[in-house]
Amino acid sequence: MSKFGELIGLDVPILLDFYTDDNDSCSVMHPVLRDVAAAIGDKGKVIKINVDKNNELAEALRVKLLPTLMIYKGGEMVWRQSGEQDSNTLISIIKDFIN
């Protein structure tokens, strides 16, 4: 989890997507997250975290529903939402945290 601490400590917004491969709602989010990553460019990051491979982290962050999306900035969680989101909404939310 030390890598996780380094990742979320960055001074740009980090959008985390907690997902599993066998969840339809998570699959719907894949192209949405590609659009978000393209829109924010180097002003932020989009990181996908497979819950099946990172169960300890998901439990530590109390991820219950999938997909769960979180935005961290400067080591603090600044936004969290479970369920599908559209790209325009996510881009707008992330832009609020870009300096």
LOSE-549262 format. One record per residue: residue number from 1; residue in one letter; x, y, z of N, C-alpha, C in turn. Coordinates in nm, 2 decimals, m for minus. Layout:
NUM_a_X_Y_Z_X_Y_Z_X_Y_Z
...
This chain:
1_m_0.08_m0.12_0.00_0.00_0.00_0.00_0.09_0.13_0.00
2_s_0.22_0.11_0.01_0.30_0.23_0.01_0.30_0.30_m0.13
3_k_0.28_0.22_m0.23_0.27_0.28_m0.37_0.14_0.36_m0.37
4_f_0.03_0.31_m0.31_m0.09_0.38_m0.31_m0.08_0.52_m0.24
5_g_m0.01_0.52_m0.13_0.02_0.65_m0.06_0.09_0.75_m0.14
6_e_0.19_0.70_m0.22_0.26_0.79_m0.31_0.17_0.84_m0.42
7_l_0.09_0.75_m0.47_0.00_0.79_m0.58_m0.10_0.89_m0.54
8_i_m0.17_0.87_m0.43_m0.27_0.97_m0.39_m0.21_1.10_m0.33
9_g_m0.08_1.10_m0.30_m0.02_1.21_m0.24_0.02_1.32_m0.35
10_l_0.00_1.29_m0.47_0.03_1.38_m0.58_m0.06_1.50_m0.57
11_d_m0.01_1.62_m0.62_m0.08_1.74_m0.61_m0.18_1.77_m0.73
12_v_m0.21_1.66_m0.80_m0.31_1.67_m0.91_m0.42_1.57_m0.87
13_p_m0.54_1.60_m0.92_m0.65_1.51_m0.88_m0.63_1.37_m0.94
14_i_m0.65_1.27_m0.86_m0.63_1.13_m0.90_m0.77_1.06_m0.89
15_l_m0.83_1.02_m1.01_m0.96_0.95_m1.01_m0.93_0.80_m1.00
16_l_m0.98_0.74_m0.90_m0.96_0.60_m0.88_m1.10_0.53_m0.92
17_d_m1.09_0.42_m1.00_m1.20_0.34_m1.04_m1.18_0.20_m0.98
18_f_m1.26_0.17_m0.88_m1.26_0.03_m0.83_m1.36_m0.05_m0.90
19_y_m1.31_m0.16_m0.96_m1.39_m0.24_m1.05_m1.36_m0.39_m1.04
20_t_m1.44_m0.47_m1.11_m1.41_m0.61_m1.13_m1.45_m0.64_m1.28
21_d_m1.38_m0.74_m1.33_m1.40_m0.77_m1.48_m1.54_m0.83_m1.50
22_d_m1.60_m0.89_m1.40_m1.73_m0.96_m1.43_m1.85_m0.88_m1.39
23_n_m1.83_m0.75_m1.38_m1.95_m0.66_m1.34_m1.98_m0.57_m1.46
24_d_m2.11_m0.58_m1.50_m2.16_m0.51_m1.62_m2.15_m0.35_m1.60
25_s_m2.18_m0.30_m1.48_m2.17_m0.16_m1.46_m2.02_m0.11_m1.47
26_c_m1.93_m0.19_m1.42_m1.79_m0.16_m1.44_m1.75_m0.16_m1.58
27_s_m1.80_m0.25_m1.66_m1.76_m0.26_m1.80_m1.81_m0.13_m1.88
28_v_m1.93_m0.08_m1.84_m1.98_0.04_m1.90_m1.89_0.16_m1.87
29_m_m1.82_0.16_m1.76_m1.74_0.27_m1.72_m1.60_0.28_m1.80
30_h_m1.56_0.17_m1.86_m1.43_0.17_m1.93_m1.42_0.28_m2.03
31_p_m1.51_0.29_m2.13_m1.49_0.39_m2.23_m1.52_0.53_m2.17
32_v_m1.60_0.54_m2.06_m1.62_0.67_m2.00_m1.49_0.72_m1.94
33_l_m1.42_0.63_m1.87_m1.29_0.67_m1.81_m1.18_0.70_m1.91
34_r_m1.18_0.63_m2.02_m1.09_0.67_m2.13_m1.12_0.81_m2.18
35_d_m1.24_0.85_m2.19_m1.28_0.99_m2.23_m1.23_1.09_m2.12
36_v_m1.25_1.05_m2.00_m1.21_1.14_m1.89_m1.06_1.16_m1.89
37_a_m0.99_1.05_m1.90_m0.84_1.06_m1.91_m0.79_1.15_m2.02
38_a_m0.86_1.13_m2.14_m0.82_1.21_m2.26_m0.85_1.36_m2.23
39_a_m0.96_1.39_m2.17_m1.00_1.53_m2.15_m0.92_1.60_m2.04
40_i_m0.87_1.53_m1.94_m0.79_1.60_m1.84_m0.64_1.60_m1.87
41_g_m0.60_1.51_m1.96_m0.46_1.50_m2.00_m0.37_1.49_m1.88
42_d_m0.26_1.57_m1.88_m0.16_1.56_m1.77_m0.20_1.65_m1.65
43_k_m0.32_1.70_m1.64_m0.36_1.78_m1.53_m0.42_1.69_m1.42
44_g_m0.43_1.56_m1.44_m0.48_1.46_m1.34_m0.45_1.32_m1.39
45_k_m0.49_1.22_m1.32_m0.47_1.08_m1.35_m0.60_1.01_m1.33
46_v_m0.62_0.90_m1.41_m0.73_0.81_m1.40_m0.66_0.67_m1.37
47_i_m0.69_0.61_m1.26_m0.63_0.48_m1.22_m0.74_0.38_m1.20
48_k_m0.73_0.27_m1.27_m0.83_0.16_m1.25_m0.77_0.06_m1.15
49_i_m0.85_0.02_m1.05_m0.80_m0.07_m0.95_m0.89_m0.19_m0.95
50_n_m0.84_m0.31_m0.99_m0.92_m0.43_m0.99_m0.93_m0.48_m0.84
51_v_m1.06_m0.48_m0.80_m1.08_m0.52_m0.66_m1.04_m0.67_m0.63
52_d_m1.05_m0.76_m0.73_m1.02_m0.90_m0.72_m0.87_m0.91_m0.69
53_k_m0.78_m0.82_m0.74_m0.64_m0.83_m0.73_m0.59_m0.73_m0.61
54_n_m0.68_m0.64_m0.57_m0.64_m0.55_m0.46_m0.74_m0.55_m0.35
55_n_m0.78_m0.67_m0.30_m0.89_m0.68_m0.21_m0.86_m0.61_m0.08
56_e_m0.73_m0.61_m0.03_m0.69_m0.55_0.10_m0.72_m0.40_0.09
57_l_m0.68_m0.34_m0.02_m0.70_m0.20_m0.04_m0.85_m0.16_m0.05
58_a_m0.92_m0.24_m0.12_m1.07_m0.22_m0.13_m1.13_m0.23_0.00
59_e_m1.09_m0.32_0.08_m1.15_m0.34_0.22_m1.11_m0.22_0.31
60_a_m0.99_m0.18_0.30_m0.94_m0.07_0.38_m1.02_0.06_0.35
61_l_m1.06_0.08_0.22_m1.13_0.20_0.18_m1.28_0.17_0.18
62_r_m1.32_0.06_0.23_m1.47_0.02_0.25_m1.54_0.03_0.12
63_v_m1.48_m0.03_0.02_m1.55_m0.03_m0.11_m1.65_m0.15_m0.11
64_k_m1.78_m0.12_m0.12_m1.88_m0.22_m0.11_m1.95_m0.24_m0.24
65_l_m1.99_m0.13_m0.31_m2.06_m0.14_m0.44_m1.96_m0.11_m0.55
66_l_m1.98_m0.17_m0.67_m1.90_m0.14_m0.78_m1.98_m0.09_m0.90
67_p_m1.92_0.00_m0.98_m1.80_0.06_m0.96_m1.80_0.16_m0.85
68_t_m1.69_0.18_m0.78_m1.68_0.29_m0.68_m1.57_0.38_m0.74
69_l_m1.60_0.51_m0.74_m1.51_0.61_m0.79_m1.47_0.70_m0.68
70_m_m1.34_0.74_m0.67_m1.29_0.83_m0.57_m1.19_0.93_m0.64
71_i_m1.19_1.05_m0.59_m1.09_1.14_m0.63_m1.01_1.18_m0.51
72_y_m0.88_1.16_m0.52_m0.78_1.21_m0.42_m0.70_1.32_m0.47
73_k_m0.66_1.41_m0.38_m0.57_1.52_m0.41_m0.49_1.55_m0.29
74_g_m0.36_1.56_m0.31_m0.27_1.59_m0.19_m0.29_1.50_m0.08
75_g_m0.32_1.37_m0.10_m0.33_1.27_0.00_m0.47_1.26_0.07
76_e_m0.56_1.34_0.03_m0.69_1.34_0.09_m0.80_1.31_m0.01
77_m_m0.90_1.22_0.03_m1.01_1.20_m0.05_m1.10_1.32_m0.06
78_v_m1.13_1.37_m0.18_m1.21_1.49_m0.19_m1.35_1.47_m0.25
79_w_m1.36_1.34_m0.30_m1.49_1.31_m0.37_m1.50_1.16_m0.37
80_r_m1.63_1.10_m0.36_m1.65_0.96_m0.37_m1.79_0.94_m0.41
81_q_m1.81_0.84_m0.50_m1.94_0.80_m0.55_m1.94_0.66_m0.60
82_s_m2.04_0.59_m0.57_m2.06_0.45_m0.62_m2.16_0.45_m0.73
83_g_m2.14_0.36_m0.83_m2.23_0.35_m0.94_m2.18_0.42_m1.07
84_e_m2.25_0.40_m1.18_m2.21_0.46_m1.30_m2.22_0.61_m1.31
85_q_m2.13_0.67_m1.38_m2.13_0.81_m1.40_m2.10_0.84_m1.55
86_d_m2.14_0.95_m1.60_m2.11_0.98_m1.74_m1.98_1.07_m1.74
87_s_m1.92_1.07_m1.86_m1.79_1.14_m1.87_m1.80_1.29_m1.84
88_n_m1.90_1.35_m1.89_m1.91_1.50_m1.87_m1.92_1.53_m1.72
89_t_m2.00_1.45_m1.65_m2.01_1.48_m1.50_m1.87_1.46_m1.44
90_l_m1.80_1.35_m1.47_m1.67_1.33_m1.41_m1.57_1.43_m1.44
91_i_m1.57_1.47_m1.57_m1.48_1.58_m1.61_m1.50_1.71_m1.54
92_s_m1.63_1.74_m1.52_m1.66_1.86_m1.45_m1.62_1.86_m1.30
93_i_m1.64_1.74_m1.24_m1.60_1.73_m1.10_m1.45_1.74_m1.09
94_i_m1.37_1.67_m1.17_m1.23_1.67_m1.17_m1.18_1.81_m1.19
95_k_m1.23_1.88_m1.28_m1.19_2.02_m1.31_m1.20_2.11_m1.19
96_d_m1.29_2.08_m1.10_m1.31_2.16_m0.98_m1.18_2.15_m0.89
97_f_m1.11_2.04_m0.91_m0.99_2.01_m0.82_m0.86_2.04_m0.89
98_i_m0.86_2.08_m1.01_m0.74_2.12_m1.09_m0.70_2.26_m1.06
99_n_m0.58_2.28_m1.02_m0.53_2.42_m0.98_m0.52_2.51_m1.11
